[in-house]
Amino acid sequence: MIRPIGLLVASAFGVIAIGVAAPVHAEPSAPFKNCTAAKAAGYCDITQDSPLYTPSQDRDSDGYACEC
């Protein structure tokens, strides 16, 4: 049988461990170096309103960078 104190400590540890864990798929915070890097990370058709958008990667100036 688990004692209430032990359960409380285990619960607190679980919350701390979950709160500290980094997200598995954190979104990048800056534009990619090039479209090859963006596509390798699973990004394409990056819209103009995205922080990942950069005009140099929008070849046809249609508002989509690194088109699929």
trRosetta pair geometry for C-beta under 8 A, 3 or more apart (Angstrom, degrees):
i j d omega theta_ij theta_ji phi_ij phi_ji
2 6 5.4 -128 -171 85 85 120
2 7 5.1 93 139 -61 123 100
2 10 7.9 -52 -164 12 135 145
3 6 4.5 89 60 8 86 106
3 7 7.0 -156 90 -7 44 87
4 7 5.6 -57 -146 38 32 113
4 8 6.3 35 155 -23 66 106
5 8 5.7 -55 -150 34 31 113
5 9 6.4 29 154 -16 65 106
6 9 5.8 -54 -147 37 31 109
6 10 6.2 30 155 -17 65 108
7 10 5.7 -55 -144 39 30 111
7 11 6.2 33 154 -21 64 107
8 11 5.7 -54 -147 36 28 112
8 12 6.4 28 155 -18 63 106
9 12 5.8 -54 -146 36 30 110
9 13 6.3 31 154 -19 64 106
10 13 5.8 -54 -148 37 30 112
10 14 6.4 33 153 -22 63 106
11 14 5.6 -54 -150 34 31 113
11 15 6.5 30 154 -18 64 104
12 15 5.8 -54 -150 35 32 110
12 16 6.4 31 153 -17 65 106
13 16 5.7 -56 -148 38 32 111
13 17 6.1 31 155 -19 67 108
14 17 5.8 -55 -143 38 29 110
14 18 6.2 25 158 -16 64 108
15 18 5.9 -56 -145 39 28 108
15 19 6.1 27 157 -19 64 112
16 19 5.8 -59 -145 39 28 111
16 20 6.3 20 160 -16 64 112
17 20 6.1 -62 -146 38 27 106
17 21 6.6 41 155 -39 62 102
18 21 5.9 -44 -151 12 32 118
22 26 6.7 -54 170 -40 97 129
23 26 4.4 120 74 -70 113 82
27 52 7.9 -103 174 -50 101 125
28 31 8.0 104 122 -107 128 7
28 32 6.9 71 98 -69 169 77
28 41 7.0 25 -30 158 127 163
28 43 7.9 -73 21 -30 122 153
28 52 6.1 85 79 -100 109 111
29 51 6.7 -30 -168 121 47 138
30 51 7.3 -69 -102 145 28 101
30 52 7.6 86 126 -109 20 60
31 51 7.6 -134 -55 142 69 58
31 52 5.3 122 -106 -165 57 46
31 53 6.7 -69 -99 78 111 15
31 54 4.1 62 -147 -35 163 118
31 57 7.3 -177 -174 3 123 137
31 65 8.0 -30 -143 118 114 166
32 35 7.1 111 92 -89 131 25
32 37 4.4 -179 -176 92 116 109
32 38 4.0 -160 24 -64 162 85
32 41 7.0 -161 -97 21 132 134
32 43 7.0 175 -32 68 138 134
32 52 6.6 31 -14 -167 83 99
32 54 8.0 -137 48 11 60 123
32 57 7.5 69 66 -77 95 162
32 66 7.4 35 50 -53 134 151
33 37 5.0 70 46 8 90 154
34 37 5.4 102 57 9 67 99
34 38 7.3 -126 107 -3 39 92
34 57 7.1 163 -151 -100 44 113
35 38 5.1 -51 -143 38 42 116
35 39 6.0 38 159 -17 72 104
35 44 7.8 60 -163 -114 96 81
35 57 5.4 149 -61 -152 95 112
35 65 7.2 -149 -92 159 100 84
35 66 3.8 171 -129 -111 98 95
36 39 6.1 -57 -146 40 26 106
36 40 6.3 29 153 -22 62 109
37 40 5.6 -54 -145 35 30 114
37 41 6.5 22 157 -12 63 109
38 41 6.0 -67 -154 42 28 104
38 43 4.4 -81 -178 80 86 105
38 44 6.6 123 127 -80 108 55
38 46 6.7 -80 -162 -32 145 131
38 52 7.3 122 -122 167 116 122
38 57 7.4 88 -10 -168 150 155
38 65 7.6 -168 -88 123 177 102
38 66 4.5 -53 86 -126 148 171
39 42 7.5 62 -171 -69 33 12
39 43 6.8 -104 -79 67 32 56
39 44 5.5 39 -99 -69 83 104
39 66 6.3 -159 -49 -178 88 120
39 68 7.9 137 -114 -109 107 64
43 46 5.9 35 163 -68 111 106
43 52 6.5 -82 -178 150 156 157
43 66 6.6 53 118 96 86 146
44 66 5.0 -121 -130 127 61 95
44 67 6.4 59 176 -176 99 16
44 68 4.0 103 126 -69 144 80
45 64 5.0 -30 -147 -160 63 119
45 65 7.9 122 -156 63 15 45
45 66 7.1 -94 -25 90 25 73
45 67 5.7 54 -82 -124 68 56
45 68 5.5 -33 -31 -13 101 97
46 50 5.2 -109 -176 63 87 147
46 52 5.0 -105 -150 100 137 106
46 53 5.0 -179 133 -85 106 72
46 57 7.4 25 52 102 126 130
46 64 6.8 130 59 -162 44 58
46 65 4.3 -31 64 62 104 96
46 66 5.5 46 6 42 105 105
47 50 5.1 110 63 -15 72 104
47 53 6.4 -70 98 -69 34 132
47 63 6.4 6 -154 151 67 92
47 64 6.3 -28 -98 -101 50 67
48 53 5.3 143 -127 -175 29 168
48 58 7.6 27 -85 -81 88 155
48 63 4.2 -64 -28 -154 122 83
48 64 7.5 -71 -36 -60 78 36
48 65 7.9 121 -79 -18 55 94
49 53 7.3 81 38 0 19 145
50 53 4.6 116 66 -24 86 98
52 65 7.7 -151 120 67 81 132
53 57 7.6 -148 -160 62 52 111
53 58 7.3 23 -166 -47 95 120
53 65 5.1 156 -138 2 71 131
54 57 5.1 72 72 11 88 105
54 58 7.6 -168 94 -11 45 91
54 65 6.2 86 49 -115 56 161
55 58 5.4 -62 -149 34 44 113
55 61 7.6 21 -156 -109 92 78
55 65 7.7 -118 -100 -83 16 117
57 65 3.8 59 100 -162 103 112
57 66 5.3 -11 162 -42 122 81
58 61 5.7 92 128 -91 109 35
58 62 6.9 -155 -175 39 107 57
58 63 6.9 53 -145 -58 144 5
58 64 6.4 134 -125 76 98 35
58 65 4.5 -72 -64 -85 79 73
59 67 7.7 -86 30 11 105 113
64 67 5.3 69 123 -82 117 94
